[in-house]
């Protein structure tokens, strides 16, 4: 079972909680045990699992990514000018696995699944594959 999701981002760097979409897909398919892979097919965006209780965590993470990978660097040669977005996406990674047990995603109390945009705003896609 595979589902393609469309997501519209509205800023250059953004973390969007997609936990509900993943959970709803698992519920709709009536999966009780297994795992899901959440995959991003873009080179300037990614998927991560992190805290979803305090929005300051996402703001702090995006700020720190910008500190580590500044948007403009005098030695960057990539003609599109988005080397920082590629670096951030590689750091976050393109996918995450989540265990399904008793019909629910096995996430920690404060965890959520995030689509991470680093070169927006854009219309993006991500996939959820049930294993």
N, C-alpha and C positions, 0 to 999 in steps of 0.2 A: 504494500500500500504506500503510495507516494502522493503527496499533495504539494502543489505549487502555490505559494502565497505572493501577492503583490503588496508592496509597501511604499508609501510616498514619504520621503524625508523632506524637511523644510529648512534645514540649515547645513552648513559645511560639515560640521561634526555633531553627531547626535547619537544617543543610545536609546533605542526604542524597545520597551518591554514587549516581547512576543510570547510570553509564557501562556497567556490565555488562548491564543490561536493554536499553539501546540497541544495544550490540554484538551481543547474542544475537538480537535481532530482525533486524538486518541479515544476520547469518549464516544464520538460519532461512530468510530470503527469498532467499538465495543471490545477493545483490547484489554485484557486483564493482566497479562504478564508479557514481558519482552523488553524492548528498548526502542528509542527513537534516535535518529540522527537528524540534527538540524544543520543544514548546509547552505552556505552563501556562495553563489557562483560568480562573485565579483572580486576584482583585484584591489579595489579601494574601499572595501567594506568587509565586515566579518561578523562572527557570532561568538558571544562569550556568556558565561554564567557568572553572576555576581549578585551583590546585595540589592534587594528591591524594596527595602523598607524606608530608606532615607535617600531622597533624590540628590542630596549633596554628594553622595558617593559617585554618581554618574558625572556630576559637574566637576568634581575633583579629578576623576579619572581623565576626562576630556582635557582639562587644564594641564594635567601632568603629561599626557601624550603630546600636547602642543609644546611643552617645555623640552621634552626629550627629542621630539621630531618637529622642529619649527617649520612652518609652511614654506618659508623662503630660506635658502642656504646658498651662499655664493658658489659652492662647488657642485651643486646639483646640476646635472646635464640633461635630464629627461625633458624632451621638448614640450610635453603637456604641462609641465610645471607642478605636477602633483606627486612628486617623490615622497613627500611626507605622508600622504594618504596611503601609498603602497607600503611604507614602513609600518605604519600603525596597523594596517590590515594584516600584515605578516605577523606582527607581534600578537595580535588578538587571535588570529587563526580563522580558518574558513568554516569550521564545523565544531559541534559539540554532541556528545552522546549523553542520553539521559535514560536511566533505567525506569521501566514501568513495572509497578507491582500493585496488586489489588486494584487495578484499573486507574491508578494515579501515577503522575510523574514523581519519581523519588528525588525530590529536591530538599535541601535544607530549609529550615524555618525562614531564613532571610534571603533565600536564593531566588533569582528569576533568570530567564533566558533573554538575552538582549541581542537585537540586530544593531550593529555598530556602523554607522555611516561616517566616513572620513573624507568624502569628496562630493558632498551634496550642494544644494538640494537636487534630488533625482527621484525617479520612480525605479524601484529595485524589486528584485525577487529573492525569495529564499525557499528552500524545499524542506519538507519533513518526510522522512522515510521511516516507516515502522518496521522493525525487525522482530 
